[in-house]
Amino acid sequence: MWTIKHVFDGEYGCEERTEDQKEPMVSVTLVNDSGEERYETVADAWLREKQLDVGSQWPA
């Protein structure tokens, strides 16, 4: 099971999106029960739609 450890919303600063990227993206740090970490980049709207935040279980 992967759990959200951190959400970095870097696109709300001075970073610019590419032409093919229409919506704001966030980087999500995930951690599993063994302490392994992995990173995902997803649309901020998708994260909010799924009501995911720090401590939430990552959907399979």
N, CA, C, O and CB atoms as a CASP TS submission, in Angstrom:
PFRMAT TS
TARGET T0000
AUTHOR 0000-0000-0000
METHOD Language model
MODEL 1
PARENT N/A
ATOM      1  N   MET     1       0.844  -1.173   0.000  1.00  0.00           N
ATOM      2  CA  MET     1       0.000   0.000   0.000  1.00  0.00           C
ATOM      3  C   MET     1       0.895   1.244   0.000  1.00  0.00           C
ATOM      4  O   MET     1       1.859   1.332   0.760  1.00  0.00           O
ATOM      5  CB  MET     1      -0.963  -0.006   1.224  1.00  0.00           C
ATOM      6  N   TRP     2       0.561   2.185  -0.852  1.00  0.00           N
ATOM      7  CA  TRP     2       1.291   3.448  -0.952  1.00  0.00           C
ATOM      8  C   TRP     2       0.454   4.561  -0.328  1.00  0.00           C
ATOM      9  O   TRP     2      -0.756   4.641  -0.539  1.00  0.00           O
ATOM     10  CB  TRP     2       1.635   3.781  -2.433  1.00  0.00           C
ATOM     11  N   THR     3       1.119   5.409   0.438  1.00  0.00           N
ATOM     12  CA  THR     3       0.472   6.518   1.126  1.00  0.00           C
ATOM     13  C   THR     3       1.135   7.818   0.692  1.00  0.00           C
ATOM     14  O   THR     3       2.344   7.853   0.465  1.00  0.00           O
ATOM     15  CB  THR     3       0.547   6.342   2.669  1.00  0.00           C
ATOM     16  N   ILE     4       0.355   8.881   0.576  1.00  0.00           N
ATOM     17  CA  ILE     4       0.900  10.181   0.188  1.00  0.00           C
ATOM     18  C   ILE     4       1.667  10.774   1.370  1.00  0.00           C
ATOM     19  O   ILE     4       1.122  10.982   2.454  1.00  0.00           O
ATOM     20  CB  ILE     4      -0.235  11.148  -0.280  1.00  0.00           C
ATOM     21  N   LYS     5       2.951  11.039   1.120  1.00  0.00           N
ATOM     22  CA  LYS     5       3.813  11.622   2.145  1.00  0.00           C
ATOM     23  C   LYS     5       3.901  13.139   1.993  1.00  0.00           C
ATOM     24  O   LYS     5       3.948  13.870   2.983  1.00  0.00           O
ATOM     25  CB  LYS     5       5.213  11.004   2.078  1.00  0.00           C
ATOM     26  N   HIS     6       3.923  13.607   0.735  1.00  0.00           N
ATOM     27  CA  HIS     6       4.110  15.039   0.478  1.00  0.00           C
ATOM     28  C   HIS     6       3.513  15.382  -0.884  1.00  0.00           C
ATOM     29  O   HIS     6       3.596  14.594  -1.826  1.00  0.00           O
ATOM     30  CB  HIS     6       5.625  15.429   0.533  1.00  0.00           C
ATOM     31  N   VAL     7       2.911  16.564  -0.977  1.00  0.00           N
ATOM     32  CA  VAL     7       2.404  17.086  -2.245  1.00  0.00           C
ATOM     33  C   VAL     7       3.117  18.406  -2.491  1.00  0.00           C
ATOM     34  O   VAL     7       3.045  19.326  -1.676  1.00  0.00           O
ATOM     35  CB  VAL     7       0.831  17.267  -2.225  1.00  0.00           C
ATOM     36  N   PHE     8       3.805  18.487  -3.621  1.00  0.00           N
ATOM     37  CA  PHE     8       4.529  19.707  -3.968  1.00  0.00           C
ATOM     38  C   PHE     8       3.820  20.381  -5.132  1.00  0.00           C
ATOM     39  O   PHE     8       3.784  19.847  -6.240  1.00  0.00           O
ATOM     40  CB  PHE     8       6.016  19.401  -4.324  1.00  0.00           C
ATOM     41  N   ASP     9       3.262  21.544  -4.879  1.00  0.00           N
ATOM     42  CA  ASP     9       2.532  22.271  -5.919  1.00  0.00           C
ATOM     43  C   ASP     9       3.415  23.345  -6.537  1.00  0.00           C
ATOM     44  O   ASP     9       3.081  24.529  -6.496  1.00  0.00           O
ATOM     45  CB  ASP     9       1.251  22.901  -5.345  1.00  0.00           C
ATOM     46  N   GLY    10       4.524  22.938  -7.099  1.00  0.00           N
ATOM     47  CA  GLY    10       5.521  23.855  -7.644  1.00  0.00           C
ATOM     48  C   GLY    10       5.040  24.739  -8.769  1.00  0.00           C
ATOM     49  O   GLY    10       5.624  25.795  -9.012  1.00  0.00           O
ATOM     50  N   GLU    11       3.987  24.336  -9.465  1.00  0.00           N
ATOM     51  CA  GLU    11       3.527  25.137 -10.594  1.00  0.00           C
ATOM     52  C   GLU    11       2.793  26.399 -10.182  1.00  0.00           C
ATOM     53  O   GLU    11       2.434  27.206 -11.040  1.00  0.00           O
ATOM     54  CB  GLU    11       2.641  24.316 -11.462  1.00  0.00           C
ATOM     55  N   TYR    12       2.562  26.590  -8.903  1.00  0.00           N
ATOM     56  CA  TYR    12       1.875  27.792  -8.477  1.00  0.00           C
ATOM     57  C   TYR    12       2.857  28.914  -8.179  1.00  0.00           C
ATOM     58  O   TYR    12       2.462  29.989  -7.726  1.00  0.00           O
ATOM     59  CB  TYR    12       1.024  27.505  -7.258  1.00  0.00           C
ATOM     60  N   GLY    13       4.144  28.661  -8.435  1.00  0.00           N
ATOM     61  CA  GLY    13       5.157  29.689  -8.275  1.00  0.00           C
ATOM     62  C   GLY    13       5.470  30.301  -9.621  1.00  0.00           C
ATOM     63  O   GLY    13       4.567  30.668 -10.373  1.00  0.00           O
ATOM     64  N   CYS    14       6.748  30.409  -9.922  1.00  0.00           N
ATOM     65  CA  CYS    14       7.158  31.082 -11.149  1.00  0.00           C
ATOM     66  C   CYS    14       7.363  30.114 -12.312  1.00  0.00           C
ATOM     67  O   CYS    14       7.667  30.555 -13.421  1.00  0.00           O
ATOM     68  CB  CYS    14       8.429  31.856 -10.905  1.00  0.00           C
ATOM     69  N   GLU    15       7.206  28.814 -12.093  1.00  0.00           N
ATOM     70  CA  GLU    15       7.426  27.848 -13.154  1.00  0.00           C
ATOM     71  C   GLU    15       6.370  28.008 -14.250  1.00  0.00           C
ATOM     72  O   GLU    15       5.230  28.383 -13.976  1.00  0.00           O
ATOM     73  CB  GLU    15       7.406  26.420 -12.591  1.00  0.00           C
ATOM     74  N   GLU    16       6.759  27.725 -15.475  1.00  0.00           N
ATOM     75  CA  GLU    16       5.822  27.814 -16.590  1.00  0.00           C
ATOM     76  C   GLU    16       5.506  26.430 -17.110  1.00  0.00           C
ATOM     77  O   GLU    16       6.344  25.528 -17.086  1.00  0.00           O
ATOM     78  CB  GLU    16       6.389  28.692 -17.715  1.00  0.00           C
ATOM     79  N   ARG    17       4.277  26.278 -17.582  1.00  0.00           N
ATOM     80  CA  ARG    17       3.863  25.010 -18.186  1.00  0.00           C
ATOM     81  C   ARG    17       4.264  24.999 -19.647  1.00  0.00           C
ATOM     82  O   ARG    17       4.422  26.050 -20.268  1.00  0.00           O
ATOM     83  CB  ARG    17       2.335  24.790 -18.039  1.00  0.00           C
ATOM     84  N   THR    18       4.429  23.795 -20.193  1.00  0.00           N
ATOM     85  CA  THR    18       4.719  23.667 -21.612  1.00  0.00           C
ATOM     86  C   THR    18       3.422  23.834 -22.392  1.00  0.00           C
ATOM     87  O   THR    18       2.336  23.789 -21.812  1.00  0.00           O
ATOM     88  CB  THR    18       5.390  22.298 -21.927  1.00  0.00           C
ATOM     89  N   GLU    19       3.529  24.026 -23.699  1.00  0.00           N
ATOM     90  CA  GLU    19       2.346  24.231 -24.537  1.00  0.00           C
ATOM     91  C   GLU    19       1.368  23.070 -24.475  1.00  0.00           C
ATOM     92  O   GLU    19       0.155  23.282 -24.479  1.00  0.00           O
ATOM     93  CB  GLU    19       2.763  24.456 -25.964  1.00  0.00           C
ATOM     94  N   ASP    20       1.876  21.849 -24.418  1.00  0.00           N
ATOM     95  CA  ASP    20       0.999  20.672 -24.418  1.00  0.00           C
ATOM     96  C   ASP    20       0.431  20.363 -23.034  1.00  0.00           C
ATOM     97  O   ASP    20      -0.375  19.443 -22.893  1.00  0.00           O
ATOM     98  CB  ASP    20       1.757  19.463 -24.936  1.00  0.00           C
ATOM     99  N   GLN    21       0.825  21.091 -22.046  1.00  0.00           N
ATOM    100  CA  GLN    21       0.373  20.870 -20.672  1.00  0.00           C
ATOM    101  C   GLN    21      -0.576  22.007 -20.297  1.00  0.00           C
ATOM    102  O   GLN    21      -0.136  23.109 -19.969  1.00  0.00           O
ATOM    103  CB  GLN    21       1.587  20.790 -19.672  1.00  0.00           C
ATOM    104  N   LYS    22      -1.867  21.735 -20.347  1.00  0.00           N
ATOM    105  CA  LYS    22      -2.865  22.783 -20.184  1.00  0.00           C
ATOM    106  C   LYS    22      -3.247  23.051 -18.732  1.00  0.00           C
ATOM    107  O   LYS    22      -3.686  24.156 -18.413  1.00  0.00           O
ATOM    108  CB  LYS    22      -4.087  22.426 -20.954  1.00  0.00           C
ATOM    109  N   GLU    23      -3.093  22.074 -17.849  1.00  0.00           N
ATOM    110  CA  GLU    23      -3.545  22.264 -16.475  1.00  0.00           C
ATOM    111  C   GLU    23      -2.393  22.143 -15.484  1.00  0.00           C
ATOM    112  O   GLU    23      -1.391  21.489 -15.776  1.00  0.00           O
ATOM    113  CB  GLU    23      -4.632  21.255 -16.135  1.00  0.00           C
ATOM    114  N   PRO    24      -2.526  22.763 -14.322  1.00  0.00           N
ATOM    115  CA  PRO    24      -1.477  22.703 -13.302  1.00  0.00           C
ATOM    116  C   PRO    24      -1.241  21.267 -12.824  1.00  0.00           C
ATOM    117  O   PRO    24      -2.183  20.506 -12.600  1.00  0.00           O
ATOM    118  CB  PRO    24      -1.844  23.598 -12.111  1.00  0.00           C
ATOM    119  N   MET    25       0.019  20.926 -12.676  1.00  0.00           N
ATOM    120  CA  MET    25       0.405  19.594 -12.223  1.00  0.00           C
ATOM    121  C   MET    25       1.066  19.717 -10.850  1.00  0.00           C
ATOM    122  O   MET    25       1.619  20.761 -10.502  1.00  0.00           O
ATOM    123  CB  MET    25       1.365  18.905 -13.249  1.00  0.00           C
ATOM    124  N   VAL    26       0.999  18.632 -10.079  1.00  0.00           N
ATOM    125  CA  VAL    26       1.667  18.576  -8.781  1.00  0.00           C
ATOM    126  C   VAL    26       2.527  17.320  -8.733  1.00  0.00           C
ATOM    127  O   VAL    26       2.235  16.329  -9.403  1.00  0.00           O
ATOM    128  CB  VAL    26       0.633  18.591  -7.609  1.00  0.00           C
ATOM    129  N   SER    27       3.581  17.370  -7.942  1.00  0.00           N
ATOM    130  CA  SER    27       4.422  16.213  -7.696  1.00  0.00           C
ATOM    131  C   SER    27       4.023  15.614  -6.358  1.00  0.00           C
ATOM    132  O   SER    27       3.862  16.332  -5.371  1.00  0.00           O
ATOM    133  CB  SER    27       5.932  16.593  -7.717  1.00  0.00           C
ATOM    134  N   VAL    28       3.865  14.306  -6.328  1.00  0.00           N
ATOM    135  CA  VAL    28       3.421  13.622  -5.122  1.00  0.00           C
ATOM    136  C   VAL    28       4.493  12.621  -4.707  1.00  0.00           C
ATOM    137  O   VAL    28       4.917  11.794  -5.515  1.00  0.00           O
ATOM    138  CB  VAL    28       2.050  12.913  -5.348  1.00  0.00           C
ATOM    139  N   THR    29       4.932  12.692  -3.455  1.00  0.00           N
ATOM    140  CA  THR    29       5.855  11.706  -2.897  1.00  0.00           C
ATOM    141  C   THR    29       5.021  10.661  -2.188  1.00  0.00           C
ATOM    142  O   THR    29       4.201  10.976  -1.326  1.00  0.00           O
ATOM    143  CB  THR    29       6.898  12.365  -1.922  1.00  0.00           C
ATOM    144  N   LEU    30       5.243   9.399  -2.568  1.00  0.00           N
ATOM    145  CA  LEU    30       4.527   8.277  -1.965  1.00  0.00           C
ATOM    146  C   LEU    30       5.498   7.441  -1.156  1.00  0.00           C
ATOM    147  O   LEU    30       6.677   7.351  -1.499  1.00  0.00           O
ATOM    148  CB  LEU    30       3.830   7.414  -3.043  1.00  0.00           C
ATOM    149  N   VAL    31       5.019   6.833  -0.096  1.00  0.00           N
ATOM    150  CA  VAL    31       5.834   5.943   0.725  1.00  0.00           C
ATOM    151  C   VAL    31       5.015   4.686   1.006  1.00  0.00           C
ATOM    152  O   VAL    31       3.807   4.756   1.232  1.00  0.00           O
ATOM    153  CB  VAL    31       6.285   6.641   2.061  1.00  0.00           C
ATOM    154  N   ASN    32       5.697   3.523   0.988  1.00  0.00           N
ATOM    155  CA  ASN    32       4.976   2.283   1.301  1.00  0.00           C
ATOM    156  C   ASN    32       5.333   1.807   2.702  1.00  0.00           C
ATOM    157  O   ASN    32       6.106   2.453   3.410  1.00  0.00           O
ATOM    158  CB  ASN    32       5.300   1.183   0.263  1.00  0.00           C
ATOM    159  N   ASP    33       4.763   0.671   3.096  1.00  0.00           N
ATOM    160  CA  ASP    33       4.964   0.140   4.449  1.00  0.00           C
ATOM    161  C   ASP    33       6.416  -0.225   4.739  1.00  0.00           C
ATOM    162  O   ASP    33       6.819  -0.307   5.900  1.00  0.00           O
ATOM    163  CB  ASP    33       4.095  -1.074   4.653  1.00  0.00           C
ATOM    164  N   SER    34       7.210  -0.446   3.673  1.00  0.00           N
ATOM    165  CA  SER    34       8.626  -0.791   3.843  1.00  0.00           C
ATOM    166  C   SER    34       9.521   0.438   3.880  1.00  0.00           C
ATOM    167  O   SER    34      10.737   0.320   4.031  1.00  0.00           O
ATOM    168  CB  SER    34       9.076  -1.709   2.726  1.00  0.00           C
ATOM    169  N   GLY    35       8.918   1.627   3.742  1.00  0.00           N
ATOM    170  CA  GLY    35       9.702   2.857   3.757  1.00  0.00           C
ATOM    171  C   GLY    35      10.233   3.269   2.403  1.00  0.00           C
ATOM    172  O   GLY    35      10.939   4.272   2.301  1.00  0.00           O
ATOM    173  N   GLU    36       9.911   2.516   1.350  1.00  0.00           N
ATOM    174  CA  GLU    36      10.341   2.881   0.003  1.00  0.00           C
ATOM    175  C   GLU    36       9.546   4.092  -0.448  1.00  0.00           C
ATOM    176  O   GLU    36       8.373   4.240  -0.106  1.00  0.00           O
ATOM    177  CB  GLU    36      10.159   1.695  -0.990  1.00  0.00           C
ATOM    178  N   GLU    37      10.197   4.968  -1.227  1.00  0.00           N
ATOM    179  CA  GLU    37       9.523   6.147  -1.754  1.00  0.00           C
ATOM    180  C   GLU    37       9.482   6.085  -3.274  1.00  0.00           C
ATOM    181  O   GLU    37      10.368   5.521  -3.915  1.00  0.00           O
ATOM    182  CB  GLU    37      10.225   7.435  -1.284  1.00  0.00           C
ATOM    183  N   ARG    38       8.445   6.670  -3.826  1.00  0.00           N
ATOM    184  CA  ARG    38       8.347   6.841  -5.276  1.00  0.00           C
ATOM    185  C   ARG    38       7.633   8.154  -5.523  1.00  0.00           C
ATOM    186  O   ARG    38       7.005   8.717  -4.626  1.00  0.00           O
ATOM    187  CB  ARG    38       7.593   5.640  -5.962  1.00  0.00           C
ATOM    188  N   TYR    39       7.736   8.630  -6.745  1.00  0.00           N
ATOM    189  CA  TYR    39       7.196   9.946  -7.084  1.00  0.00           C
ATOM    190  C   TYR    39       6.243   9.834  -8.259  1.00  0.00           C
ATOM    191  O   TYR    39       6.482   9.072  -9.196  1.00  0.00           O
ATOM    192  CB  TYR    39       8.328  10.935  -7.407  1.00  0.00           C
ATOM    193  N   GLU    40       5.173  10.590  -8.203  1.00  0.00           N
ATOM    194  CA  GLU    40       4.190  10.657  -9.272  1.00  0.00           C
ATOM    195  C   GLU    40       3.939  12.124  -9.589  1.00  0.00           C
ATOM    196  O   GLU    40       4.038  12.982  -8.712  1.00  0.00           O
ATOM    197  CB  GLU    40       2.866   9.926  -8.877  1.00  0.00           C
ATOM    198  N   THR    41       3.617  12.405 -10.832  1.00  0.00           N
ATOM    199  CA  THR    41       3.196  13.737 -11.241  1.00  0.00           C
ATOM    200  C   THR    41       1.792  13.601 -11.801  1.00  0.00           C
ATOM    201  O   THR    41       1.558  12.848 -12.746  1.00  0.00           O
ATOM    202  CB  THR    41       4.182  14.371 -12.294  1.00  0.00           C
ATOM    203  N   VAL    42       0.866  14.331 -11.212  1.00  0.00           N
ATOM    204  CA  VAL    42      -0.540  14.241 -11.614  1.00  0.00           C
ATOM    205  C   VAL    42      -1.149  15.637 -11.698  1.00  0.00           C
ATOM    206  O   VAL    42      -0.606  16.604 -11.164  1.00  0.00           O
ATOM    207  CB  VAL    42      -1.341  13.361 -10.620  1.00  0.00           C
ATOM    208  N   ALA    43      -2.276  15.717 -12.374  1.00  0.00           N
ATOM    209  CA  ALA    43      -2.995  16.990 -12.456  1.00  0.00           C
ATOM    210  C   ALA    43      -3.548  17.345 -11.083  1.00  0.00           C
ATOM    211  O   ALA    43      -4.103  16.498 -10.383  1.00  0.00           O
ATOM    212  CB  ALA    43      -4.140  16.920 -13.507  1.00  0.00           C
ATOM    213  N   ASP    44      -3.389  18.599 -10.714  1.00  0.00           N
ATOM    214  CA  ASP    44      -3.906  19.067  -9.431  1.00  0.00           C
ATOM    215  C   ASP    44      -5.412  18.828  -9.333  1.00  0.00           C
ATOM    216  O   ASP    44      -5.912  18.461  -8.270  1.00  0.00           O
ATOM    217  CB  ASP    44      -3.591  20.559  -9.237  1.00  0.00           C
ATOM    218  N   ALA    45      -6.138  19.032 -10.432  1.00  0.00           N
ATOM    219  CA  ALA    45      -7.589  18.841 -10.429  1.00  0.00           C
ATOM    220  C   ALA    45      -7.945  17.379 -10.130  1.00  0.00           C
ATOM    221  O   ALA    45      -8.914  17.111  -9.419  1.00  0.00           O
ATOM    222  CB  ALA    45      -8.190  19.269 -11.786  1.00  0.00           C
ATOM    223  N   TRP    46      -7.165  16.437 -10.669  1.00  0.00           N
ATOM    224  CA  TRP    46      -7.412  15.007 -10.424  1.00  0.00           C
ATOM    225  C   TRP    46      -7.219  14.694  -8.939  1.00  0.00           C
ATOM    226  O   TRP    46      -8.018  13.972  -8.342  1.00  0.00           O
ATOM    227  CB  TRP    46      -6.463  14.123 -11.293  1.00  0.00           C
ATOM    228  N   LEU    47      -6.170  15.233  -8.358  1.00  0.00           N
ATOM    229  CA  LEU    47      -5.891  15.007  -6.938  1.00  0.00           C
ATOM    230  C   LEU    47      -7.045  15.531  -6.078  1.00  0.00           C
ATOM    231  O   LEU    47      -7.480  14.861  -5.142  1.00  0.00           O
ATOM    232  CB  LEU    47      -4.560  15.689  -6.531  1.00  0.00           C
ATOM    233  N   ARG    48      -7.534  16.729  -6.399  1.00  0.00           N
ATOM    234  CA  ARG    48      -8.643  17.308  -5.643  1.00  0.00           C
ATOM    235  C   ARG    48      -9.945  16.551  -5.888  1.00  0.00           C
ATOM    236  O   ARG    48     -10.739  16.360  -4.967  1.00  0.00           O
ATOM    237  CB  ARG    48      -8.820  18.780  -6.009  1.00  0.00           C
ATOM    238  N   GLU    49     -10.163  16.122  -7.125  1.00  0.00           N
ATOM    239  CA  GLU    49     -11.372  15.356  -7.468  1.00  0.00           C
ATOM    240  C   GLU    49     -11.457  14.065  -6.657  1.00  0.00           C
ATOM    241  O   GLU    49     -12.532  13.664  -6.208  1.00  0.00           O
ATOM    242  CB  GLU    49     -11.392  15.031  -8.973  1.00  0.00           C
ATOM    243  N   LYS    50     -10.302  13.424  -6.478  1.00  0.00           N
ATOM    244  CA  LYS    50     -10.234  12.172  -5.712  1.00  0.00           C
ATOM    245  C   LYS    50     -10.147  12.418  -4.211  1.00  0.00           C
ATOM    246  O   LYS    50     -10.135  11.475  -3.420  1.00  0.00           O
ATOM    247  CB  LYS    50      -9.038  11.348  -6.162  1.00  0.00           C
ATOM    248  N   GLN    51     -10.085  13.699  -3.820  1.00  0.00           N
ATOM    249  CA  GLN    51      -9.968  14.111  -2.420  1.00  0.00           C
ATOM    250  C   GLN    51      -8.756  13.475  -1.738  1.00  0.00           C
ATOM    251  O   GLN    51      -8.840  12.983  -0.613  1.00  0.00           O
ATOM    252  CB  GLN    51     -11.240  13.747  -1.660  1.00  0.00           C
ATOM    253  N   LEU    52      -7.626  13.499  -2.452  1.00  0.00           N
ATOM    254  CA  LEU    52      -6.384  12.940  -1.943  1.00  0.00           C
ATOM    255  C   LEU    52      -5.515  14.044  -1.365  1.00  0.00           C
ATOM    256  O   LEU    52      -5.418  15.134  -1.927  1.00  0.00           O
ATOM    257  CB  LEU    52      -5.632  12.186  -3.050  1.00  0.00           C
ATOM    258  N   ASP    53      -4.889  13.749  -0.240  1.00  0.00           N
ATOM    259  CA  ASP    53      -4.007  14.709   0.423  1.00  0.00           C
ATOM    260  C   ASP    53      -2.979  13.901   1.220  1.00  0.00           C
ATOM    261  O   ASP    53      -3.007  12.670   1.214  1.00  0.00           O
ATOM    262  CB  ASP    53      -4.819  15.703   1.359  1.00  0.00           C
ATOM    263  N   VAL    54      -2.094  14.588   1.887  1.00  0.00           N
ATOM    264  CA  VAL    54      -1.076  13.928   2.710  1.00  0.00           C
ATOM    265  C   VAL    54      -1.767  12.978   3.676  1.00  0.00           C
ATOM    266  O   VAL    54      -2.723  13.348   4.357  1.00  0.00           O
ATOM    267  CB  VAL    54      -0.210  14.971   3.486  1.00  0.00           C
ATOM    268  N   GLY    55      -1.266  11.737   3.723  1.00  0.00           N
ATOM    269  CA  GLY    55      -1.838  10.712   4.586  1.00  0.00           C
ATOM    270  C   GLY    55      -2.856   9.823   3.885  1.00  0.00           C
ATOM    271  O   GLY    55      -3.230   8.777   4.416  1.00  0.00           O
ATOM    272  N   SER    56      -3.308  10.223   2.704  1.00  0.00           N
ATOM    273  CA  SER    56      -4.285   9.417   1.956  1.00  0.00           C
ATOM    274  C   SER    56      -3.614   8.212   1.307  1.00  0.00           C
ATOM    275  O   SER    56      -2.436   8.257   0.951  1.00  0.00           O
ATOM    276  CB  SER    56      -4.981  10.273   0.880  1.00  0.00           C
ATOM    277  N   GLN    57      -4.373   7.146   1.161  1.00  0.00           N
ATOM    278  CA  GLN    57      -3.893   5.962   0.441  1.00  0.00           C
ATOM    279  C   GLN    57      -3.956   6.268  -1.043  1.00  0.00           C
ATOM    280  O   GLN    57      -4.955   6.797  -1.532  1.00  0.00           O
ATOM    281  CB  GLN    57      -4.739   4.683   0.792  1.00  0.00           C
ATOM    282  N   TRP    58      -2.881   5.933  -1.770  1.00  0.00           N
ATOM    283  CA  TRP    58      -2.804   6.166  -3.199  1.00  0.00           C
ATOM    284  C   TRP    58      -3.645   5.119  -3.932  1.00  0.00           C
ATOM    285  O   TRP    58      -3.520   3.928  -3.649  1.00  0.00           O
ATOM    286  CB  TRP    58      -1.335   6.130  -3.681  1.00  0.00           C
ATOM    287  N   PRO    59      -4.501   5.544  -4.871  1.00  0.00           N
ATOM    288  CA  PRO    59      -5.323   4.568  -5.598  1.00  0.00           C
ATOM    289  C   PRO    59      -4.458   3.641  -6.459  1.00  0.00           C
ATOM    290  O   PRO    59      -3.474   4.066  -7.063  1.00  0.00           O
ATOM    291  CB  PRO    59      -6.354   5.293  -6.482  1.00  0.00           C
ATOM    292  N   ALA    60      -4.844   2.390  -6.496  1.00  0.00           N
ATOM    293  CA  ALA    60      -4.073   1.375  -7.253  1.00  0.00           C
ATOM    294  C   ALA    60      -4.227   1.542  -8.734  1.00  0.00           C
ATOM    295  O   ALA    60      -3.648   0.776  -9.505  1.00  0.00           O
ATOM    296  CB  ALA    60      -4.500  -0.025  -6.868  1.00  0.00           C
TER
END
